[in-house]
Amino acid sequence: MLLKLAWRNIWRNKRRSVIVLTAIVVGMVLLLLTESYMAGMLKQMLEDQIGSHVAHVQIHKKGFNDNKIVQNSITDISSVEGSLGRNSAIAAFSRRVQTYGIASSASNSSGVLMIGVDAQQESRITKIRSWVQEGEYLSGKDREIVIGRALAERLGVTLGDKIVLMATALDGQVGSDVFRIVGLYAGSSSDFDKAFVYVPIRNAQRVLAMGDRVSEFVLLAANIARVPQLSKDLAAVVGEEYEVTNYKEVLPALMAIIEVADKSMGIYYFIIGVATIFGIINTLLMSVFERIREFGVLMAMGMKNGTVFAMIMLEALILGVVGTIIGLIVGFAVYLPYWHYGLNLSAFAEGLSWIGASTIVYPLLTSEALVRIVLIIPFISVLAALYPATKAIRLVPVRAIYYV
């Protein structure tokens, strides 16, 4: 009975109710799209960073992160590999040799970070293979090199050309070798593409006179949520002579961006919530003032204050629930095409490249975000109804009946 009364009261003034519902629907759609777009962009940025070079966990000789020189390399390869191979929480791992050097062509030269990798192991860790747009990824043949398109343009080279890599070797001498370009890749950041070059690990070890030494081990966890615990476990196993860092420690700037984004979404929810509260308060107050005489009659006939209070609260809840349902339908209708095809932000390519974001963003609506969106409007609606409902139960029946 109370539900039926509340429903009828809402539609006494159809125009006002439709305006409020429209405001709720617009707020719902904005929340859904903003939340999903932000989550999708941040997820892509994190995955691109992890998949380009960082991985989930990195293991270095102690002091390497402070001074990335060839001398700070790992010598006990078999011991570390054994520790990694026995850990079921690790999905894949790879050995790397890395050092700063110079890449030179016939027309130009540029500073680079030379990465020596085992092609088979590395393809399970990074996205470089999938980013190759011309040619192919490292096949394991001698003196192959994969470079970024941006670096190729700077050096004035193309697929099949030769370039020289030079770097300071373990003995302090300058090591060098000639490599043939077999692949050109393009990642999400032009700065990354200009700096990182990939060669077979044995070639890098030969240039640097390292023997069997490696600069680092990188690995992917079977479950990203367990990465912090995994890094602690590995640190205890490999010993104090090694540094074990996870992606959160390697990417503090990106972690700060994600934290700021979470806080900014809280502010966005607050703004939408305040706007919705005032809209519902205004609607219900007008409804209460229009029905003062009716409330007076109902109270005089024996309707209790609690029933009047519950009826107004129910009206607000119905508005919130109906608005939420319609908002979700409209929001999903807008969200699904972008989820499938992505949102093209190529007009902002330069700015996105600076923060390491892709120009095609695929919105992502998480279950946690969906729960927040579904609950926020009904909760706000009920909260907004407290004041009008309180005004209604404070009415004196006799005065209310003769209210003009």
DANORBEL-V660920 format. One record per backbone hydrogen bond with DSSP energy under -0.5 kcal/mol. CO is the residue of the C=O (numbers start at 1). NH is the residue of the N-H. E is the energy in kcal/mol with one decimal. If there is no record, write none. Layout:
<<CO:NH:E> <CO:NH:E>>
This chain:
<<1:5:-2.2> <2:6:-2.5> <3:7:-2.3> <4:8:-2.1> <5:9:-2.5> <6:10:-1.8> <7:11:-1.2> <9:12:-1.1> <10:13:-0.6> <12:14:-0.6> <13:17:-2.1> <14:18:-2.7> <15:19:-2.0> <16:20:-2.0> <17:21:-2.7> <18:22:-2.5> <19:23:-2.1> <20:24:-2.3> <21:25:-2.8> <22:26:-2.6> <23:27:-2.3> <24:28:-2.6> <25:29:-2.7> <26:30:-2.5> <27:31:-2.4> <28:32:-2.7> <29:33:-2.7> <30:34:-2.5> <31:35:-2.6> <32:36:-2.3> <33:37:-2.6> <34:38:-2.5> <35:39:-2.4> <36:40:-2.5> <36:364:-2.7> <37:41:-2.6> <38:42:-2.4> <39:43:-2.3> <40:44:-2.4> <41:45:-2.6> <42:46:-2.4> <43:47:-2.8> <44:48:-2.8> <45:49:-2.1> <46:50:-2.7> <47:51:-3.1> <48:52:-1.5> <49:53:-1.6> <49:54:-1.9> <50:55:-2.0> <51:127:-3.7> <56:247:-1.9> <57:219:-2.2> <58:245:-2.4> <59:217:-1.9> <60:243:-3.2> <61:64:-2.3> <63:67:-1.8> <67:69:-2.4> <69:72:-1.1> <71:73:-1.7> <74:214:-1.7> <75:77:-1.8> <76:80:-1.5> <77:81:-2.7> <78:82:-2.2> <79:83:-1.7> <80:84:-2.1> <81:85:-2.7> <82:86:-1.3> <84:87:-1.1> <86:88:-0.7> <87:90:-1.4> <89:91:-0.5> <89:222:-3.0> <92:220:-2.7> <94:218:-2.4> <95:118:-0.8> <96:215:-2.3> <96:216:-1.8> <97:116:-4.2> <99:114:-2.5> <101:112:-2.3> <102:104:-0.5> <102:166:-2.3> <103:110:-2.2> <104:164:-2.8> <108:105:-3.3> <110:103:-3.1> <112:101:-2.5> <112:114:-0.6> <113:197:-1.9> <114:99:-1.7> <114:116:-0.6> <115:117:-0.6> <115:199:-2.4> <116:97:-2.1> <117:119:-0.8> <117:201:-1.9> <118:122:-3.2> <119:123:-1.7> <121:124:-1.3> <122:125:-1.5> <122:126:-2.7> <127:131:-1.5> <128:132:-0.8> <129:132:-0.8> <131:186:-1.6> <134:184:-2.4> <141:144:-0.8> <143:180:-2.5> <144:200:-0.6> <145:182:-2.4> <145:183:-1.0> <146:198:-2.6> <147:185:-2.1> <148:152:-2.3> <149:153:-2.3> <150:154:-1.7> <151:155:-2.4> <152:156:-1.2> <152:157:-2.3> <155:107:-0.5> <158:161:-2.0> <161:181:-3.0> <163:179:-3.0> <164:104:-2.7> <165:177:-1.5> <166:102:-2.6> <167:175:-3.1> <169:172:-1.7> <173:169:-3.7> <173:175:-0.7> <175:167:-2.4> <177:165:-2.4> <179:163:-2.5> <180:145:-1.5> <181:160:-2.3> <182:136:-2.6> <183:147:-1.9> <184:133:-2.8> <184:134:-1.7> <185:149:-2.7> <189:193:-2.0> <190:194:-1.7> <191:195:-0.7> <192:195:-1.0> <192:196:-2.3> <193:148:-0.8> <193:151:-0.6> <195:113:-3.6> <197:115:-2.8> <198:146:-2.3> <199:117:-2.4> <200:203:-0.6> <200:204:-1.8> <201:205:-2.4> <202:206:-1.7> <203:207:-2.4> <204:208:-2.1> <205:210:-2.4> <205:211:-0.6> <206:209:-0.8> <208:170:-3.0> <210:213:-1.6> <214:74:-3.5> <215:61:-0.5> <216:96:-2.3> <217:59:-2.8> <218:94:-2.5> <219:56:-1.7> <219:57:-1.8> <220:91:-2.5> <220:92:-1.4> <223:226:-1.8> <224:227:-1.5> <226:230:-2.7> <227:231:-2.7> <228:232:-1.5> <229:233:-2.4> <230:234:-2.6> <231:235:-2.0> <232:236:-1.6> <233:237:-1.4> <234:238:-3.0> <235:239:-1.1> <239:242:-1.3> <241:62:-2.8> <243:60:-2.4> <243:245:-0.5> <245:58:-3.1> <246:249:-1.0> <246:250:-1.8> <247:251:-2.1> <251:255:-2.2> <252:256:-2.0> <253:257:-2.0> <254:258:-2.4> <255:259:-2.1> <256:260:-2.6> <257:261:-2.5> <258:262:-2.1> <259:263:-2.0> <260:264:-2.6> <261:265:-2.0> <262:266:-1.3> <263:267:-1.7> <264:268:-2.1> <265:269:-2.5> <266:270:-1.9> <267:271:-2.3> <268:272:-2.4> <269:273:-2.7> <270:274:-2.7> <271:275:-2.2> <272:276:-2.2> <273:277:-2.7> <274:278:-2.3> <275:279:-1.7> <276:280:-2.5> <277:281:-2.9> <278:282:-2.3> <279:283:-2.0> <280:284:-2.8> <281:285:-2.6> <282:286:-2.2> <283:287:-2.1> <284:288:-2.5> <285:289:-2.8> <286:290:-2.0> <287:291:-0.8> <288:291:-0.8> <289:292:-0.9> <291:295:-2.8> <292:296:-2.2> <293:297:-2.2> <294:298:-2.5> <295:299:-2.7> <296:300:-2.3> <297:301:-1.8> <298:303:-2.8> <299:302:-1.1> <304:308:-1.9> <305:309:-2.9> <306:310:-2.4> <307:311:-2.2> <308:312:-2.0> <309:313:-2.3> <310:314:-2.3> <311:315:-1.9> <312:316:-1.9> <313:317:-2.3> <314:318:-2.7> <315:319:-2.2> <316:320:-2.4> <317:321:-2.9> <318:322:-3.0> <319:323:-2.4> <320:324:-2.2> <321:325:-2.6> <322:326:-2.5> <323:327:-2.6> <324:328:-2.6> <325:329:-2.1> <326:330:-2.6> <327:331:-3.0> <328:332:-2.8> <329:333:-1.7> <330:334:-1.6> <331:335:-2.8> <332:336:-2.6> <334:338:-0.8> <335:339:-2.5> <336:340:-2.0> <337:341:-3.1> <338:342:-2.1> <342:344:-0.6> <343:345:-0.7> <343:361:-2.4> <345:348:-2.1> <346:349:-1.7> <348:352:-2.6> <349:353:-2.6> <350:354:-1.4> <351:355:-1.1> <352:357:-3.2> <353:356:-0.8> <359:345:-4.0> <359:361:-0.6> <361:343:-3.3> <361:363:-0.7> <364:366:-0.8> <366:370:-2.3> <367:371:-2.1> <368:372:-2.1> <369:373:-2.6> <370:374:-2.5> <371:375:-2.1> <372:376:-2.1> <373:377:-0.8> <374:378:-0.6> <375:379:-2.0> <376:380:-2.4> <377:381:-2.8> <378:382:-2.2> <379:383:-2.3> <380:384:-2.8> <381:385:-1.3> <382:386:-0.5> <383:386:-1.1> <384:388:-0.6> <385:389:-2.4> <386:390:-2.2> <387:391:-2.3> <388:392:-1.9> <389:393:-1.9> <390:394:-0.9> <392:395:-1.3> <395:397:-0.6> <396:400:-2.9> <397:401:-2.3> <398:402:-1.2> <400:403:-1.3>>
